[in-house]
Amino acid sequence: MALMKLIFFAALLVFLFDSPIKAENARPILVSDAVISVPVPNGYDDLSEERELPPYAALFVTEEIEPWEKANEFSDKILVYGIGFRPSSEAIKQQKFEEIFSLVRQKIDAQIKGSAFEIPEGLISKSLVDSIYRDSLGNGADLMEITDNRADRKALLLNTKMVIPGVFTFPVLEEISFTRVSGQIVIAHAIRMDISRLRCDKCKQANTKAALLKTGSEIRDGLIEMGQSDE
């Protein structure tokens, strides 16, 4: 019965995110001594204060429309947080940015392949990479692709899942964004149920991937644009 309800109501999502998503407002986060404006995409509510997140983080969640959201089983959401750089040259900051992205990618890739991965000694600590990994759904990923690889904007798309024992295994897409803005790094984990993988004809017509990639791109581009306007 739970699965039938999911299939019945999942078709609603086909239309919910069909319209263009634009960042109409922003949420400030504090990273080191920099105030960074994070765009809040259409269709999402800013629950940062309600959930009592620290100043360096933000949480955007879609409205509770679907039955699994009303039951607090799963929510399409975006978790955003900043990572501060210690004072150093621009070259070192860029190298750290590149290494963070590379090490997270390698760690998830190793999990998908079922192989071991040891974080080498370098500019980036093991604890930082592990914390980004823990905030993701990387443990359930079976596919990964690079969806952005610019100098100041990078992203990984994961085909993953969320398992709720006795309820349902939700097929999920997650895009992890890495943006270098105002001399700091902003990480965004955007997750959305991949209703195209549910068993119903209308569900298969949904383009969850395109909608998620559009949201992630607008967040990264918005971070850069707002960061430049604040300088």
C-alpha positions as a Python dict, from the first residue, in 0.01 Angstrom:
ca = {
    (1, 'M'): (0, 0, 0),
    (2, 'A'): (285, 239, 84),
    (3, 'L'): (441, 177, -256),
    (4, 'M'): (108, 236, -434),
    (5, 'K'): (67, 570, -257),
    (6, 'L'): (417, 669, -361),
    (7, 'I'): (345, 587, -724),
    (8, 'F'): (6, 762, -718),
    (9, 'F'): (134, 1088, -575),
    (10, 'A'): (476, 1085, -738),
    (11, 'A'): (319, 1195, -1065),
    (12, 'L'): (257, 1534, -902),
    (13, 'L'): (628, 1600, -912),
    (14, 'V'): (629, 1578, -1290),
    (15, 'F'): (458, 1916, -1295),
    (16, 'L'): (595, 2076, -978),
    (17, 'F'): (945, 2133, -1114),
    (18, 'D'): (852, 2171, -1481),
    (19, 'S'): (857, 2550, -1467),
    (20, 'P'): (1185, 2745, -1473),
    (21, 'I'): (1357, 2763, -1137),
    (22, 'K'): (1494, 3105, -1051),
    (23, 'A'): (1666, 3224, -736),
    (24, 'E'): (1443, 3507, -620),
    (25, 'N'): (1588, 3552, -273),
    (26, 'A'): (1902, 3463, -83),
    (27, 'R'): (2020, 3335, 252),
    (28, 'P'): (2338, 3481, 403),
    (29, 'I'): (2588, 3242, 560),
    (30, 'L'): (2902, 3340, 751),
    (31, 'V'): (3222, 3163, 645),
    (32, 'S'): (3533, 3277, 835),
    (33, 'D'): (3495, 3655, 811),
    (34, 'A'): (3302, 3653, 482),
    (35, 'V'): (2926, 3693, 448),
    (36, 'I'): (2815, 3488, 146),
    (37, 'S'): (2470, 3514, -13),
    (38, 'V'): (2326, 3175, -110),
    (39, 'P'): (2040, 3185, -364),
    (40, 'V'): (1720, 3006, -256),
    (41, 'P'): (1567, 2834, -564),
    (42, 'N'): (1197, 2858, -642),
    (43, 'G'): (996, 2577, -486),
    (44, 'Y'): (1213, 2565, -173),
    (45, 'D'): (1154, 2712, 174),
    (46, 'D'): (1444, 2840, 382),
    (47, 'L'): (1431, 2640, 708),
    (48, 'S'): (1775, 2742, 834),
    (49, 'E'): (1648, 2932, 1138),
    (50, 'E'): (1367, 2687, 1213),
    (51, 'R'): (1616, 2398, 1222),
    (52, 'E'): (1864, 2613, 1419),
    (53, 'L'): (2152, 2564, 1178),
    (54, 'P'): (2486, 2729, 1260),
    (55, 'P'): (2572, 3060, 1086),
    (56, 'Y'): (2790, 2886, 825),
    (57, 'A'): (2507, 2661, 701),
    (58, 'A'): (2164, 2677, 538),
    (59, 'L'): (1884, 2432, 464),
    (60, 'F'): (1625, 2464, 187),
    (61, 'V'): (1336, 2216, 173),
    (62, 'T'): (1045, 2174, -68),
    (63, 'E'): (689, 2203, 56),
    (64, 'E'): (533, 1897, 218),
    (65, 'I'): (315, 1792, -74),
    (66, 'E'): (401, 1429, -133),
    (67, 'P'): (293, 1158, 116),
    (68, 'W'): (650, 1059, 199),
    (69, 'E'): (727, 1422, 290),
    (70, 'K'): (419, 1455, 510),
    (71, 'A'): (522, 1136, 687),
    (72, 'N'): (870, 1282, 744),
    (73, 'E'): (1018, 991, 551),
    (74, 'F'): (1194, 1192, 283),
    (75, 'S'): (1220, 1553, 165),
    (76, 'D'): (1369, 1706, -146),
    (77, 'K'): (1622, 1941, 8),
    (78, 'I'): (1945, 2134, -29),
    (79, 'L'): (2201, 2148, 251),
    (80, 'V'): (2454, 2429, 210),
    (81, 'Y'): (2760, 2504, 423),
    (82, 'G'): (3084, 2695, 395),
    (83, 'I'): (3445, 2593, 444),
    (84, 'G'): (3692, 2868, 533),
    (85, 'F'): (4044, 2898, 395),
    (86, 'R'): (4334, 2991, 617),
    (87, 'P'): (4523, 3298, 489),
    (88, 'S'): (4740, 3189, 197),
    (89, 'S'): (4814, 3271, -165),
    (90, 'E'): (4549, 3248, -435),
    (91, 'A'): (4741, 2959, -590),
    (92, 'I'): (4729, 2758, -265),
    (93, 'K'): (4358, 2832, -218),
    (94, 'Q'): (4285, 2711, -570),
    (95, 'Q'): (4494, 2399, -513),
    (96, 'K'): (4297, 2324, -197),
    (97, 'F'): (3970, 2372, -384),
    (98, 'E'): (4080, 2132, -657),
    (99, 'E'): (4200, 1875, -402),
    (100, 'I'): (3878, 1880, -199),
    (101, 'F'): (3675, 1808, -511),
    (102, 'S'): (3916, 1538, -629),
    (103, 'L'): (3936, 1360, -294),
    (104, 'V'): (3559, 1352, -240),
    (105, 'R'): (3517, 1219, -595),
    (106, 'Q'): (3780, 950, -537),
    (107, 'K'): (3625, 845, -206),
    (108, 'I'): (3278, 801, -361),
    (109, 'D'): (3425, 628, -665),
    (110, 'A'): (3606, 380, -439),
    (111, 'Q'): (3281, 305, -255),
    (112, 'I'): (3100, 240, -585),
    (113, 'K'): (3378, 4, -697),
    (114, 'G'): (3398, -164, -356),
    (115, 'S'): (3765, -78, -319),
    (116, 'A'): (3961, 82, -39),
    (117, 'F'): (4065, 445, -52),
    (118, 'E'): (4314, 609, 179),
    (119, 'I'): (4331, 987, 177),
    (120, 'P'): (4694, 1081, 117),
    (121, 'E'): (4887, 1331, 324),
    (122, 'G'): (4856, 1677, 174),
    (123, 'L'): (4684, 2010, 203),
    (124, 'I'): (4343, 1858, 282),
    (125, 'S'): (4270, 1668, 603),
    (126, 'K'): (4100, 1329, 611),
    (127, 'S'): (3841, 1464, 856),
    (128, 'L'): (3726, 1731, 610),
    (129, 'V'): (3679, 1483, 325),
    (130, 'D'): (3503, 1240, 557),
    (131, 'S'): (3265, 1510, 682),
    (132, 'I'): (3160, 1605, 327),
    (133, 'Y'): (3112, 1236, 249),
    (134, 'R'): (2898, 1185, 560),
    (135, 'D'): (2672, 1474, 460),
    (136, 'S'): (2615, 1306, 124),
    (137, 'L'): (2438, 984, 25),
    (138, 'G'): (2763, 854, -118),
    (139, 'N'): (2738, 528, 76),
    (140, 'G'): (2439, 425, -136),
    (141, 'A'): (2571, 547, -472),
    (142, 'D'): (2606, 311, -765),
    (143, 'L'): (2681, 566, -1039),
    (144, 'M'): (2861, 900, -1041),
    (145, 'E'): (2935, 1162, -1304),
    (146, 'I'): (3103, 1502, -1310),
    (147, 'T'): (2842, 1763, -1404),
    (148, 'D'): (3049, 2080, -1368),
    (149, 'N'): (3426, 2122, -1378),
    (150, 'R'): (3504, 2492, -1409),
    (151, 'A'): (3785, 2657, -1219),
    (152, 'D'): (3551, 2802, -953),
    (153, 'R'): (3250, 2570, -990),
    (154, 'K'): (3247, 2191, -977),
    (155, 'A'): (2980, 1926, -917),
    (156, 'L'): (2923, 1552, -885),
    (157, 'L'): (2593, 1379, -963),
    (158, 'L'): (2519, 1059, -770),
    (159, 'N'): (2266, 793, -858),
    (160, 'T'): (2197, 678, -503),
    (161, 'K'): (1927, 576, -256),
    (162, 'M'): (1789, 626, 91),
    (163, 'V'): (1682, 314, 278),
    (164, 'I'): (1409, 338, 540),
    (165, 'P'): (1371, -9, 699),
    (166, 'G'): (1017, -142, 681),
    (167, 'V'): (900, 145, 460),
    (168, 'F'): (1071, 185, 124),
    (169, 'T'): (1404, 225, -47),
    (170, 'F'): (1383, 566, -212),
    (171, 'P'): (1569, 609, -541),
    (172, 'V'): (1751, 940, -506),
    (173, 'L'): (1964, 1171, -716),
    (174, 'E'): (2214, 1392, -536),
    (175, 'E'): (2428, 1665, -684),
    (176, 'I'): (2717, 1781, -467),
    (177, 'S'): (2826, 2130, -568),
    (178, 'F'): (3162, 2288, -489),
    (179, 'T'): (3185, 2666, -543),
    (180, 'R'): (3479, 2892, -465),
    (181, 'V'): (3338, 3232, -374),
    (182, 'S'): (3463, 3530, -170),
    (183, 'G'): (3788, 3346, -105),
    (184, 'Q'): (3603, 3054, 61),
    (185, 'I'): (3436, 2728, -47),
    (186, 'V'): (3061, 2665, -41),
    (187, 'I'): (2937, 2305, -57),
    (188, 'A'): (2576, 2227, -151),
    (189, 'H'): (2414, 1883, -132),
    (190, 'A'): (2095, 1890, -340),
    (191, 'I'): (1890, 1570, -320),
    (192, 'R'): (1566, 1481, -493),
    (193, 'M'): (1369, 1159, -518),
    (194, 'D'): (1422, 1017, -866),
    (195, 'I'): (1059, 946, -945),
    (196, 'S'): (1157, 840, -1296),
    (197, 'R'): (1277, 516, -1132),
    (198, 'L'): (938, 444, -971),
    (199, 'R'): (713, 191, -1140),
    (200, 'C'): (446, 398, -1313),
    (201, 'D'): (411, 537, -1666),
    (202, 'K'): (381, 902, -1559),
    (203, 'C'): (678, 863, -1327),
    (204, 'K'): (900, 750, -1613),
    (205, 'Q'): (820, 1070, -1803),
    (206, 'A'): (963, 1284, -1524),
    (207, 'N'): (1304, 1435, -1588),
    (208, 'T'): (1426, 1455, -1231),
    (209, 'K'): (1789, 1470, -1342),
    (210, 'A'): (1741, 1777, -1563),
    (211, 'A'): (1551, 1961, -1289),
    (212, 'L'): (1814, 1881, -1027),
    (213, 'L'): (2102, 1983, -1253),
    (214, 'K'): (1926, 2311, -1331),
    (215, 'T'): (1882, 2384, -961),
    (216, 'G'): (2246, 2304, -884),
    (217, 'S'): (2376, 2515, -1172),
    (218, 'E'): (2168, 2813, -1063),
    (219, 'I'): (2297, 2784, -706),
    (220, 'R'): (2661, 2774, -819),
    (221, 'D'): (2620, 3052, -1074),
    (222, 'G'): (2415, 3258, -827),
    (223, 'L'): (2685, 3225, -561),
    (224, 'I'): (2945, 3359, -803),
    (225, 'E'): (2725, 3643, -931),
    (226, 'M'): (2621, 3754, -582),
    (227, 'G'): (2979, 3724, -459),
    (228, 'Q'): (3103, 3952, -735),
    (229, 'S'): (2832, 4209, -667),
    (230, 'D'): (2930, 4221, -299),
    (231, 'E'): (3297, 4295, -372),
}
